[in-house]
Amino acid sequence: MEDTYFLDDDFMLHSKAAKNLYHQYAKTLPIIDYHNHLPAQEIASNKKFENLTEIWLKGDHYKWRAMRTLGINERLISGNASDTEKFSAWANSVPNTVRNPLFHWTHMELKNPFGIERYLNKNSAADIYQSCNQQLQEDRFSTQGLLQRFDVDWICTTDDPCDDLVPHTALGKSNFKSKVYPGFRPDKVFNIQDKKTFLKYLDKLEISSGIKINNLETLLLALEHRVDYFHQNGCRISDHGLVQMPELSKNYPQIERDFTDFIQNNSIKHFENPTAFVGIVLLALCKMYHQRNWTQQFHLGPLRNNNTRYYNQIGPDTGFDSIGDHQQAVHLSAFLNALDKSDQLAKTILYNVNPAFNEVFATMAGNFNDGTIKGKIQWGSAWWFADQQEGISNQLNILSNMGVLSTFIGMLTDSRSFLSFPRHEYFRRILCDLFGAEMEKGWLPNDEIWMGSIIRDIAYYNAKEYFNL
């Protein structure tokens, strides 16, 4: 079986031109990971992981979802089984994940950084677990060591407005080469449908901002205070996870009165128009971002927490989300247009989880590029259920047909794992294979320097210029 090992230097590269593009132009470029969920505290403390299960399996809902599909008991996934038992359960699963991107990612992440070029299965599990666990105790496998090993230029974490950003401040004062910037993610302030949770969050926001929140005006003042605090601590990127963009209300005074009554009157259990509230707050935030020259990101379309039984047992982000079929175009257009009309539309990245709307997102971005910034409005990289070979290829092809691919800012991990950076390699291989195939067909100029410069821009330099951090 090992004689058939597939992950060689030319993995996914099917032409001479593709191989040259990857090895000569893409392979050695640094990484800019402008959206992920890595814990900044673990980077600041330069954490070392006890074993491969801790760094690789805990919190990875992609793997958890596959294991449940294979009939593995929850005890061995998110339950109280030992780390060794959980790793063994995953190792036994891997051979059955063929044609799922997990099969590729698993072996890419074992090869880099651990240097393991073997299939993971029940026969190899013990040896691989022991080898990786030994390496994890070395300094080069600490959180900072791994970021350096993967040649990470900078990353942007995902942080709540109430976070104190102490780890980011410490990292900013350190000599650590890779930069770690905070990312402003205010999703909890939009959760007005759950009054109890929402009011608890307002209490936290009052403490962090020092502003008493008793109406809509003071809520926005508190949020702006936190935007300023994030800005002072190096933040230049915001992010928002939404089902769809909110419809904009034309009756601001009514929403203002309703909000005051809602937070002050215990007898009012539900806010009458939550979408209008989200629209007002989000629009105000976006104007703050523009004023400070931030980039704003919108992740749109998932249907979250479908399984109530497991949500109550183990919480959100545990593998029970799916693609939603909510309409996107009308509200997205109206929202971006509302900002553009007053010339307050910041640099924007739009992520779509539903491939049925790929062309919608690709063409929507073009509506609001205004010639002021190259690629000002981006259709972001293939996201979540689409970040596999077919999904990435589709995104690149549709963006090529309906936009300008040469301005694309490339890949990100959107991950909670310090071993996920080979996804940039995965993306770069797919990108080079696409270009190489068309060069050899005569569909693109057979000019390696010309095409190679575009590859380099998409893989690294466009993001470097776009964010300018």
N, C-alpha and C positions, 0 to 999 in steps of 0.2 A: 504493500500500500504506500509506503513512504517513497518508493521509486516514482510514484505518480504525483509527487508534491508539486503544486501548481504555482506557487508564489515566487517566481524568479524575478530577475531585474527588469524583464520586459513584460511583466504582468499587465494585461489589458491593452498592450501596445501591439497593433496588428500590422504595422507597415514600417518600412525603414524610415520614412519621414516622421512617423509618430515617435519612434524610438529616439531619433535625433532631437526632435523638439523637446521631449521630456528630459532626456539626459543632459542636453547641452543648455537648455533655457529655463526649465521649470524646477528640476529636482532640488537644486541647492539654494533656492530662494528662501529667505526667512518667512515666518508666518505672522500674519496679522489676524487675530481672532476677535472680531469686533462685537461678537455676541456669544456669551456662554454663561453657564451657571456655576462656575467653579467658586468654592468658598474662599474669599480673600483672606480670612483668618488662617486657613491652612497654608496659604502661601507665605503670609507674614511670619508664621511660626516655623516655617520650613519643615513641615510635618513629614515624618517617615511613616509608611504604612506597615502594619504588622504582617499582612499577608496579601496574597493576590485577590482573595475574596473581598477584602476591605476596600481596595483601590478600584476593583474591576466590576464587582457584582452588586454591591450595596447601592441601592437607589437607581439602578439601570433598568428602567421600565421596558426598554426594548427587549432585553434578555428575559425579564420576568414574564412578559406577555407570551413570548415563544415557549417558555417552559410550561406555562399553564396549558397552552395549546397541545403540548406533548403529554399532558396528563400527569404532570409532576405536582405533588402535594405542596400546598402553600407553606407548610412547615420548612420545606427545603428551598423556598424562594425568599419570602420576607419574614418567615417565622423564626422559631427559637432553635432551629438546628445549628450545629456547630459550623464554623466557617469551612472546615474541611469537608463536611457533608454537603454543604451548599456548592462548593466548588466541584465536587465529584458529580453532583446532579447536573450542573451546567456542562461539564466535560462530556457526560453521557448524552447530553442533548445535542451537542454541536454537530455530529455527523448527520443528524436529521434536519439541520437548518439549511442544507444545500439549496441554492438559488434564492435564499433570503440574504440581504446584505450583511446580516450578522455573521454569516459564514466567512465572507471576505474580511470584515472588520476584525473578527476574532483572531484570524491568523496574521493579519497585518499588524495588530497590536502586540502579538506575541513575538513577531519578528523584530519589530521596532517599538520599544527599545530593548527587549530582552534577548534578541539574537536567536530565538527559537524558530527553527524551520522544520517543524513536524506538525502533523495533524493532531489536533486535540480530540481525544476520545477516551474511552474507559481504560484502554491499555496504556496510554501515554500520560494520563492525568496525574498520577503520583509523582513521576519524574519531573514533569513540567511545573507542578505546584511547588515542589521542593526547590527547583532551580530558581524560579521567580521569587520565591520567598527569601532565599539567600541574597539575591541581587537587591531586593527592596531594602535591605539593611545598609546598603552602601550609600555614601553621600550623594552619588550621582543619581540616585533614585528618590531623593527627597522631592518635595513639590517644586522647590526652586531648581533643583538639579534636573528634573524632568523638563521644565520649561526651557532651560538652557540647552538640554540635549536635543530638543525638537526645534531649536533655533527660533524661539518665539520672540518676535520684536516687541509686540505688546498685545495685551488682551483687555477686554472690557467685561467686567462682571455684571451681575444683575442684582440690584440693590433696592430695597424699599426706601421711600422718602424718609422714614423715621430712623434708618440706620445711622449709627454714629460715625462710620467710615474710619474708625481708629486703625484697622489693618491697612487701609489704603494710605493713610497718613504716615504710618510707620514704614511702609514700603517706599513711599516717595522720598523719605529721608535716608533710606538705606543705599547701599552701593549695588543692589541687585540690578543686573543688566536689563532684564525684561521688565517693561513697564506694565503696571496693573492699574487700570482706570476704573472708577465706579460707573455704573450705568443706572440711570434713574427709571425705576419701574413702579408707577403709581397705581397699579391695578386695584389694590385694596380700597382705595378711595372711591372706586366706581361700584363697589358692592353694596349699594344702598338697599337692595331688595331684602337683605338679611339685616334687620334693624339692630338686633342685639350685637352682632359682630361689627357692624358699621359704627355704632356708637362707641364700642371699645376701641376701635381704631382711631376715631376722632380724639379720644382721650390721649392716646399715644402721640398723635400728631400735635396736640396742644403742648405736651411736655417737650417734645423735640424742637418745636418752633418757638415756644414761649408766648404763643398767641392764643387767647381764649376764643374758641369757635362757637359763635352763637347765631350766625347767619351765613349766607352764601359769600358775602364779601369777606368776612373774616376767614372762612375756609380757604378762599383763593389767596388771601394774604399769607396764611400759614404755609400753603403749598409753595408760594413764591419765595418765602423765607428759606424753605428747604431746597428749592432749586438753586438759590444763591449759595447756600452752604455746599451743595454738591459741586457747583461751579468753582468755588474757592478751593475745593479738594480735587480738582483735575477732571471732573466730569464734563464731557462734551457730547454725550449720547444718551438718549432716552429710548424707552421701549414700552410697548403696550400690547397686551394679549387680549384680543376682543373676538367675539363671535362675528360681528360685523361692525362697521363704523356706525355711530349713533346718528339718528335723524336729528337735524338741528331745529330747535324750537324757535318760534317767532314771538313767544310770549314770555320774555325774560322776567318781567315783574311778577307774573303768576308763579313761576317756578321758584323765584326768590321767596315769595310769601309761603309757598307750600313747604319749602325746605326749612324755614324757620319754625313753622308749626310742627313739622315732623320731628325735629331734634329736641324740641322743648316740651312737646305734649305727649305724655306717656300713653294716652288713650289712642293715639294714631299708630297703628301697627304696620301699615304699608304705605310707601310713597306712591302717589297716584301715577306719576309719569317718570319712571326711573331712566328711560332712554333720553328724555329731554335733559334731565340732570347731568347724565354722563356727557351729553353733547356740549353743554355749557362749560363744564369743568375742563373737558379735553380741549375744547377750542381755546380757552384761556391759557392752558398749559402750553399749547403749541405756539401761541404768540410769545410766551416767555422764552421758549426754546429758540425761536427765530431771533429775538432780541439779543440773545447771548451766542449766536452762531453755533448752535448745537445741530446735531443730526437726530431726527426722530424716526423711530421704527414702529411699524404696525404689523403684528402677527395676527392674521385674520382667518377665521373659518372653522376651527375645530369644535367638535361637540364633546364637551368634557364631562367626566364623572358619570358615565352612563350606568355603571353598576352600583346601585345604592348600597347593596349588602356589603360589598368590599370597600366602598368609600367610607362607610361607618366603621369598618374594622381597621383599615390601614391608611385611610386618608387619600388626598389627591395626588396626582402625578405618580401613580403606581401601576399604570398600564391598562387603564380602562377608558381611555379617550379614543375618539375616532374622527373621521372626516365628516364635517357637517355640510349640509346642502343649502345653507342660508344664501340668499341673493346678496351680491356684493357691489355691483357697479353703481347703482343710483346713489346710494348713501355715500360711498367713497368719493364719487365725483363731486357731489354737493359739498362735502366736508373740505376737500382739497381746494375747491373753487372758492369757498368762503374765506380761506386764508389767502389765496392768491389774489383775490379782488383788492385786498388792502396791502398787497405786496408783503405779506407776513408768513409766507410759506417757506419753512426751513428746508434744508436738505432732507430728503425723505426716502426711506427704504420700505417697500411693500412686500410682505411675505404672504404667499397663498398656500393653504394646505390642500385645497381641492383642485386636482388637475383639470376638472371640467371648466374652471375659470382661468386657466393659464393665459389664454389669449386676452381675456378681459384685463388682467393685471398688466400684461405686456403693453397693451395699447393705452391703458390708463396712465401709465408713467409718462408716455409721450405727450399727453395732453398738457402737462404742467412743466415740462422742460422749457425754460425761457431764455436760454442763451447766456445766462449769467455765470453758470458753473457747469463744467463738463459732467454729464450724467447726474445732474442735480436730483432728479427723481429716478430711483432705482427700483426695478423689479428684482427683489432679493433672491438669493440662491434657493434651489429646491429644498423644501423644508419638511422635516418630520417624516411623514409617510412617503415623501417623494425624494428623500435624499439617498437614493440608490441609483444604480447605473442607468436604468431607463428614465427615471424621473429627472436626473441631472442632465442627461442627453436631451430630453424633451425640452427642459427649461432653456438650455443653450440654443437649441434649434429654433424654438419659438421666439426667443429674444433676438436671435439673428434675423429672422424673417420680419419682425414687427418693430424692432428697435435697432440699436447700434451696439453689437456685442463688444466691440473694442473698448467701450467705456465701462464695462461691467466690473464691479468691485469684488467679485469672486466669492470664495467659500468661507464658511464659519463652522464651528462645531456644534453650537447650541447644546453643549453637553455639560454633565456634572462630573465627568471623569477626567483625570489627568492623563489617561492613556488614549484619549480620543483624537489626538492631533494627527494621526495618520489619515484621518478623513480629508485633510488638505491634500495629502499625497493621492488619495483615491480620486478626488476631484481633478487634480492636475493630470493624472493619467487619462481620465476620460476626456478631458479637454484636448490633450495632445493627440489622442487617438482620433478624435473627430476631425481635427485640422489635418492630421497626417493622411487620413483616408481620402479627404477631398483634394489634397495636393497631388496625390498619386493618381486620382481619377481625372485630374486636369480641371477640377471645379474651382480650385484656388491656385494662385500663382505658386509655382514650384521654386519659391525663393525662401530659403530657410531663415535668412537674416530678417527679412520682412515679417514673415509669419511668426518667427521666434520672438520678435519684439512685442507683438500683440499678445502672445502667450505670457510673456513676462509681465506685461501690464495687467492682464486679467488675474494672474496668480498672485501678484503682490503690489506692483507700483500704482495701479489705479486706486487701491484702498489707501495706500500711503499718501497719495495726493489728496484724495477725497476728504479724509478725516484730518489730515495735517496736524497730527499729534506728535 
